Amino acid sequence: KKKLKISGRELASVPTQVFGLDQLQVLEMSPERESCLRYRMELLPREIGHLRNLTCLYVDSNNLKKIPAEIGTLSHLERLTLSNNSLSSLPPEMGALQRLHSLHLANNSLTELPAPLCQLRSLTFLDVSDNKIGTIPPSIRQLKKLETLLLLFNSLESLPEDFCLLRNLHTLWLGNNHLRSLPASFGELVNLDWGSNYCSCNFEGNPLESPPPEVCSRGPEEIRDYFLSFCR
């Protein structure tokens, strides 16, 4: 067996035998599709580091307060879901997960974009919506392959200029923050899909002054042209 789903009402811990399954590739310990269940795991066991062949680890909707440093030994990990927990920080060892391309951190207690994320060069999908993130470090420019970034419902007041070096971004959701302006070079994010209804680039719920409200009210095409005018 290379895939294992662990479930149980009020699940609070994981049988130690699981960490002897060294060929395991997919481990799911999340009640996401089991609404009748409630999981209560507060700690991901350090023994998770024994599962060196894991490619997918799903631990959404628990009560995780800490991720062990041993997570950094999972060198084959490609997908990690940690949404709906109680995480306030991430271990720096996560920067070693160089094959990771999808990371879900929505609805935790993060207050800043953690530095380890900026080391994940293969990351293409990053969801940190509904946290308390107030700042994004300039080192985010290291996420060269990032294609989807969801930052809704945070406390962002500004974006670093280096943010505009994420040239592979296709989808960017910035709704419901405290942004008053966007970087002048924002128009250089040429791969954003500026389609109708803001489906791939969303600013709604921000007190934007630049671009001015009258530009925002005209729709995504006018917003795009506003930023492109700075790049000519």
Salt bridges, closest charged atoms under 4 A:
GLU10 OE1 - ARG40 NE 2.36
GLU28 OE2 - LYS5 NZ 3.42
GLU28 OE2 - ARG33 NH1 3.55
GLU42 OE1 - LYS65 NZ 3.98
GLU70 OE2 - ARG46 NE 3.15
GLU78 OE1 - HIS101 NE2 3.87
ASP162 OD2 - ARG141 NH1 2.79
GLU188 OE1 - ARG167 NH2 2.72
GLU209 OE2 - ARG180 NH1 2.98
GLU221 OE1 - ARG224 NH2 2.51
ASP225 OD1 - ARG224 NE 3.47
